[in-house]
């Protein structure tokens, strides 16, 4: 309203609160920042209550409910006319809330954050790359290389194939990533033998070995059951059933693949259980043992 009678054409249109704007002698272009405190949409409070920033991209009075809540760094996310669901990828290069990316990439590992929720922190994972295996949550992984793993992509040594081609087992005794070419070829049970870095030239099979798991001949048990010793003169896979039962001293006797027939000649020079040889010899007599059992 213009109260002066002499002033014509200087009247002003003012926008109604909470809108802002005015114009002389014409309709005002009204604006409304919905993020202002006290605004009837409560946009600012809605965002502030969850520690987010309120922004009204179009402040024209006819553009309502287009305000957005935006997450604050290092979180990301925005939502129109409501609180945003904030996320955080701890593996992003510019996010060092936990410096996850540095912890992984500095060791040549891949960083992955499986749960991007703002409430799920320090759950990122470092994973070993290439032929290395291993992962760890919230820290650098301890990477290993099992050179005998058939999935060993680089096949730097092709250990598994080298052993299995000759029917042997491959064992990597130290799987640390820096410990390479220490794999072993080992003979498969019941044979014995191992070699580092190449196949075992010849596997052994001691048929008298106490640990003989298959007991194909049960040689040890056969001999020791009657207090005889077991000897395998040729402990190879080509020479089987050549083990011998040997009589205990001072008796004599040995048999192949069966119990020995033990004899004890009491007149033998090396037998002095009774020293009969000496007894007879002192009198210049011959010593004879009629029963050597």
Secondary structure as GFF3:
##gff-version 3
##sequence-region A 1 293
A	DSSP	beta_strand	12	14	.	.	.	ID=ss1
A	DSSP	beta_strand	22	24	.	.	.	ID=ss2
A	DSSP	alpha_helix	43	48	.	.	.	ID=ss3
A	DSSP	beta_strand	53	56	.	.	.	ID=ss4
A	DSSP	beta_strand	67	70	.	.	.	ID=ss5
A	DSSP	beta_strand	78	80	.	.	.	ID=ss6
A	DSSP	alpha_helix	100	105	.	.	.	ID=ss7
A	DSSP	beta_strand	110	112	.	.	.	ID=ss8
A	DSSP	beta_strand	125	127	.	.	.	ID=ss9
A	DSSP	beta_strand	135	137	.	.	.	ID=ss10
A	DSSP	alpha_helix	159	164	.	.	.	ID=ss11
A	DSSP	beta_strand	169	172	.	.	.	ID=ss12
A	DSSP	beta_strand	183	186	.	.	.	ID=ss13
A	DSSP	beta_strand	194	196	.	.	.	ID=ss14
A	DSSP	alpha_helix	219	224	.	.	.	ID=ss15
A	DSSP	beta_strand	229	232	.	.	.	ID=ss16
A	DSSP	beta_strand	243	246	.	.	.	ID=ss17
A	DSSP	beta_strand	254	256	.	.	.	ID=ss18
A	DSSP	alpha_helix	276	282	.	.	.	ID=ss19
###
